[in-house]
Amino acid sequence: MPSRIRLRRVFSPLVRLLARGFIRLHISPNGISALAFFFACLATLLLILYQWIIAYGLLVFVAGLLDGVDGEVARQTNRASRAGGFLDSVLDRFADVIVLFPFLWLPNPFPQWGPSWWWVTTAIIGVILVSYVRSRAQAAGVTDTDVGLAARSERLFILVLASLFSFFFPPMLYLGLIVVAILSHLTVVYRILYYYRQLDKVGTPKP
């Protein structure tokens, strides 16, 4: 089912391999979450200060990869907790917003499609709502919530691919922002419709 395609399944062998390494180094899941956040911040700074587009893409990839590693380490070491999940979720939302900020400083190759601030704002609203709608559905009793094309791993990977292809076609990175903005909102709409139908099945009163 297209709405359930998840890149994390493709990278799961690498995630498990890295998790074993972090376990041997005795690095906690919370430490890995903080490290992922650090790489997201570093990617943002390098793109704003030096416009190192390839470095930005690689660091965003590492940040996204580590976001899966922290959960894997928590499971393998039986250290999964609500507090750890809460911290990871909060840092993820910060990182989601931070990696979009550099586009406010980058030249806009498509001014006819709208100013940079509009696309950045639209993308930020979309990525936050994707997560918020899911969390509200879970709180309302929906258990099958992992749907929609543009979940976090897919959004980050779009930015990674866009940055790498920008080596051959410089406007590609900005196109990545536009794609993330559009797909995020399409995912929000899809999730709202899907969860609303699920609420009927679980018998949860609709607001």
C-alpha positions as CSV (number, residue, x, y, z in Angstrom):
1,M,0.0,0.0,0.0
2,P,1.6,3.3,-1.1
3,S,0.5,5.2,2.0
4,R,2.6,2.7,4.1
5,I,5.9,2.9,2.3
6,R,8.6,3.5,4.9
7,L,12.3,4.2,4.1
8,R,13.3,3.1,7.6
9,R,12.6,-0.5,6.6
10,V,15.2,-0.1,3.8
11,F,17.8,1.2,6.3
12,S,16.9,-1.1,9.2
13,P,19.9,-3.4,8.7
14,L,22.2,-0.3,8.9
15,V,20.3,0.9,11.9
16,R,20.7,-2.4,13.8
17,L,24.4,-2.4,13.0
18,L,24.9,1.1,14.3
19,A,22.8,0.3,17.4
20,R,25.1,-2.6,18.3
21,G,28.1,-0.2,18.0
22,F,26.5,2.4,20.3
23,I,25.6,-0.3,22.8
24,R,29.2,-1.4,22.9
25,L,30.2,2.3,23.5
26,H,27.6,2.4,26.4
27,I,25.9,5.5,24.8
28,S,22.3,5.8,26.1
29,P,19.3,6.2,23.8
30,N,18.8,9.8,25.1
31,G,22.4,10.5,24.2
32,I,21.8,9.3,20.6
33,S,18.7,11.5,20.4
34,A,20.8,14.5,21.4
35,L,23.5,13.5,18.9
36,A,20.9,13.4,16.1
37,F,19.7,16.8,17.1
38,F,23.2,18.1,17.1
39,F,23.8,16.9,13.5
40,A,20.6,18.6,12.4
41,C,21.8,21.9,14.0
42,L,25.2,21.5,12.4
43,A,23.7,20.9,9.0
44,T,21.6,24.0,9.3
45,L,24.6,26.2,10.4
46,L,26.8,24.9,7.5
47,L,24.2,25.7,5.0
48,I,23.5,29.1,6.3
49,L,27.1,30.2,6.9
50,Y,28.8,28.5,4.0
51,Q,26.1,27.1,1.7
52,W,27.7,23.7,1.9
53,I,24.8,21.9,0.3
54,I,26.3,18.4,0.1
55,A,27.4,18.6,3.7
56,Y,23.9,19.7,4.6
57,G,22.4,16.6,2.9
58,L,24.8,14.2,4.4
59,L,24.4,15.5,8.0
60,V,20.6,15.5,7.6
61,F,20.9,11.9,6.5
62,V,23.0,11.0,9.6
63,A,20.5,12.8,11.8
64,G,17.6,10.9,10.4
65,L,19.5,7.6,10.7
66,L,20.3,8.2,14.3
67,D,16.7,8.9,15.0
68,G,16.1,5.2,14.2
69,V,19.2,4.1,16.1
70,D,18.1,5.6,19.4
71,G,14.9,3.6,19.4
72,E,16.7,0.4,18.4
73,V,19.2,0.8,21.2
74,A,16.3,1.4,23.7
75,R,14.6,-1.8,22.5
76,Q,17.8,-4.0,22.5
77,T,18.8,-2.8,26.0
78,N,15.3,-2.8,27.5
79,R,15.7,0.9,28.2
80,A,12.6,2.1,26.4
81,S,10.6,4.6,28.5
82,R,7.9,7.2,28.2
83,A,10.4,9.9,29.2
84,G,12.8,8.8,26.5
85,G,10.1,8.7,23.9
86,F,8.9,12.1,25.0
87,L,12.4,13.6,24.7
88,D,13.0,12.0,21.3
89,S,9.7,13.3,20.0
90,V,10.4,16.8,21.2
91,L,13.9,16.9,19.7
92,D,12.6,15.5,16.5
93,R,10.1,18.3,16.1
94,F,12.9,20.9,16.8
95,A,15.1,19.3,14.2
96,D,12.3,19.1,11.7
97,V,11.9,22.9,11.9
98,I,15.6,23.7,12.2
99,V,16.6,22.0,9.0
100,L,14.1,24.1,7.1
101,F,15.4,27.5,8.3
102,P,18.4,27.7,5.9
103,F,16.1,28.2,3.0
104,L,15.3,31.6,4.3
105,W,18.9,32.6,3.5
106,L,19.4,30.7,0.3
107,P,18.7,32.4,-3.1
108,N,15.2,31.6,-4.4
109,P,15.5,30.2,-7.9
110,F,11.7,30.2,-8.4
111,P,10.5,33.6,-7.2
112,Q,7.5,33.3,-9.5
113,W,6.2,30.4,-7.4
114,G,6.3,32.4,-4.2
115,P,8.8,34.0,-1.7
116,S,11.1,31.8,0.4
117,W,9.3,32.7,3.7
118,W,6.0,31.4,2.3
119,W,7.5,28.0,1.4
120,V,9.4,27.7,4.6
121,T,6.4,28.6,6.7
122,T,4.2,26.2,4.7
123,A,6.7,23.4,5.1
124,I,7.0,24.0,8.9
125,I,3.3,24.0,9.4
126,G,3.0,20.8,7.4
127,V,5.7,18.8,9.2
128,I,4.3,19.8,12.6
129,L,0.8,18.9,11.7
130,V,1.8,15.5,10.3
131,S,3.1,14.6,13.8
132,Y,0.3,16.4,15.7
133,V,-2.5,14.8,13.8
134,R,-1.0,11.4,14.5
135,S,-0.5,12.0,18.2
136,R,-4.1,13.2,18.5
137,A,-5.4,10.1,16.8
138,Q,-3.4,7.9,19.1
139,A,-4.7,9.8,22.1
140,A,-8.2,9.2,20.8
141,G,-7.7,5.5,20.5
142,V,-6.6,4.9,17.0
143,T,-3.9,2.2,16.9
144,D,-3.2,2.0,13.2
145,T,-1.6,5.4,12.7
146,D,1.5,4.9,10.5
147,V,0.0,6.0,7.2
148,G,0.7,8.7,4.6
149,L,3.5,9.1,2.2
150,A,5.5,11.9,3.9
151,A,6.4,10.7,7.3
152,R,9.5,12.0,9.0
153,S,12.0,9.6,7.3
154,E,10.6,10.3,3.9
155,R,10.7,14.1,4.4
156,L,14.3,14.1,5.5
157,F,15.3,11.8,2.7
158,I,13.7,14.1,0.1
159,L,15.9,16.9,1.4
160,V,19.0,14.6,1.3
161,L,18.3,13.5,-2.3
162,A,17.6,17.1,-3.3
163,S,20.9,18.3,-1.8
164,L,22.9,15.6,-3.5
165,F,21.3,16.1,-6.9
166,S,21.9,19.9,-6.5
167,F,25.5,19.1,-7.4
168,F,24.3,18.6,-11.0
169,F,21.3,21.0,-10.9
170,P,21.6,23.7,-8.2
171,P,17.9,24.6,-7.9
172,M,17.2,21.0,-6.9
173,L,17.6,21.7,-3.2
174,Y,15.0,24.4,-3.3
175,L,12.7,22.0,-5.2
176,G,13.2,19.6,-2.3
177,L,11.7,22.2,0.1
178,I,8.7,22.7,-2.2
179,V,8.1,19.0,-2.5
180,V,8.3,18.6,1.3
181,A,5.9,21.4,1.8
182,I,3.3,20.0,-0.6
183,L,3.6,16.3,0.4
184,S,3.4,17.2,4.1
185,H,0.1,18.9,3.7
186,L,-1.2,16.1,1.5
187,T,-0.2,13.7,4.2
188,V,-2.0,15.7,6.8
189,V,-5.2,15.7,4.8
190,Y,-4.9,11.9,4.1
191,R,-4.3,11.2,7.8
192,I,-7.2,13.3,8.9
193,L,-9.6,11.4,6.6
194,Y,-8.1,8.0,7.5
195,Y,-8.1,8.6,11.3
196,Y,-11.6,10.0,11.2
197,R,-12.9,6.7,9.6
198,Q,-10.9,4.7,12.2
199,L,-12.5,6.6,15.1
200,D,-15.9,5.2,14.0
201,K,-14.5,1.7,14.2
202,V,-13.0,2.1,17.7
203,G,-16.2,3.7,18.9
204,T,-14.5,6.9,20.0
205,P,-16.8,10.0,20.1
206,K,-15.9,12.6,17.6
207,P,-15.3,16.1,18.9
